[in-house]
Amino acid sequence: MEYEEVIVRRGSRGRVPMIIAVHSRALGPAVGGVRLRRYPGWRDGLEDALRLSKAMTFKCAAADLPFGGGKTVLALDRATPLTPEFRQAILDDLGEFIASLGGSYIAGPDVGTGPADMAVLRRHTPHAFCLPENVGGTGSSSGPTARGVLAALRAGMRHVFGSADLSGRTVLISGLGSVGALIAEGVHGARILVSDVDDTKREQANENGYEWVDPAQVLTTPADVLVPAAVGGVFGPDTIDRLKVPLIVGPANNQLTDDSVAELLAAREITWIPDFVASAGGVIYTLGREIERLDHQAATARVDAIESTVDRILKAPGTPLAAAMSLATERIHPRTKETTRA
Ligand SMILES: NC(=O)c1ccc[n+]([C@@H]2O[C@H](COP(=O)([O-])OP(=O)(O)OC[C@H]3O[C@@H](n4cnc5c(N)ncnc54)[C@H](O)[C@@H]3O)[C@@H](O)[C@H]2O)c1
């Protein structure tokens, strides 16, 4: 089994299956978000926990963090309404569960949970991060996530265009949400195109002087850089033929339908910066501040170091995905140096 520990427990208050998967602690305590969503059965939740905890190991290792990969899934059934009381009961159960692990797993927010839920866990255990600002946490991670994407973008620009200067370049941002809007504010000098399935964002785009692109046209609109900042699974064998961009870098998780798409993008001479590298700014910053107790400057410097990580990945042979995976793997399993005796 490639996982260090996988525990499934049913909470005594909420009676919801809670799955904590610890993929690896080779580099430090396992960190990973708490996913609270409905599943056909708890075994489907288990699959998610296994897949996502492994992805966290690689995300942390690629970011050179002293943490391993873990994940929690709280597998709701399809029917029970998620009332505030029920939510509280589930989180109290989980808080006790995490406390019983003695620090081998540290929880953060993920799909279905946020900083306020982490504050509930903190009543039971110190092993939760990304707390609201009013209880001493760093609050939303969107700012450092956007900062990390901009760092990755600079490295990508240098690789593709020979300069990180965005003047006269066209940047197309898909998803004008909390991260996408901050990226748009940060791409100084560029012509900015934005797109969102939420049509009410059109006004926000107009007010800021961004040009609007219909979501159906995103994959066929020519631009210098495409920034996926909405949902995953956007690049697959049937969609990438239409792309008219030389560089893709953005925060959206799991952008490729599967890893083999990285080869197809490379064959089309499109530079794709792996999402788990580009999107790591939030986790780097919040862990740094709340768990490692770094000051703002030191944690921000770590986020900015995404630029040199991407430089390194883009200089390595093979696709950027293969290079990022191999960088992470080297850190997780450093090759033991052979010693010879005289
Ligand atoms: N917030 C973070 O710190 C963080 C960290 C790592 C990764 N991410 C990932 O980055 C992405 C953006 O995160 P966010 O916090 O800004 O989310 P968000 O929910 O604030 O914004 C997402 C935006 O995308 C839009 N959208 C949804 N589907 C779309 C589609 N098919 N085409 C165009 N627009 C679409 C939504 O209307 C929304 O405006 C997500 O994939 C998220 O998982 C976020």
The ligand as an ORCA input file, in Angstrom:
! r2SCAN-3c Opt
* xyz 0 1
  N      -8.953     30.285     -3.698
  C      -7.759     29.689     -3.593
  O      -6.927     30.053     -2.753
  C      -7.394     28.563     -4.531
  C      -6.232     27.831     -4.272
  C      -5.860     26.805     -5.168
  C      -6.669     26.535     -6.262
  N      -7.810     27.268     -6.466
  C      -8.626     26.937     -7.634
  O      -8.685     28.085     -8.480
  C      -9.963     28.167     -9.117
  C     -10.597     29.512     -8.787
  O     -10.725     29.631     -7.389
  P     -11.581     30.820     -6.741
  O     -11.333     30.757     -5.296
  O     -11.321     32.099     -7.488
  O     -13.061     30.327     -7.038
  P     -14.383     31.216     -7.179
  O     -15.505     30.296     -6.935
  O     -14.263     32.475     -6.382
  O     -14.370     31.662     -8.721
  C     -14.575     30.804     -9.790
  C     -15.228     31.624    -10.904
  O     -15.297     30.796    -12.059
  C     -16.599     30.948    -12.649
  N     -16.862     29.760    -13.446
  C     -17.329     28.552    -13.039
  N     -17.382     27.703    -14.084
  C     -16.917     28.382    -15.167
  C     -16.672     28.045    -16.526
  N     -16.946     26.829    -16.986
  N     -16.172     28.998    -17.350
  C     -15.893     30.259    -16.895
  N     -16.102     30.632    -15.616
  C     -16.580     29.706    -14.768
  C     -17.521     31.177    -11.487
  O     -18.717     31.834    -11.909
  C     -16.662     32.062    -10.577
  O     -16.813     33.433    -10.894
  C     -10.743     26.946     -8.612
  O     -10.539     25.875     -9.515
  C     -10.064     26.626     -7.299
  O     -10.216     25.258     -6.946
  C      -8.175     28.278     -5.644
*
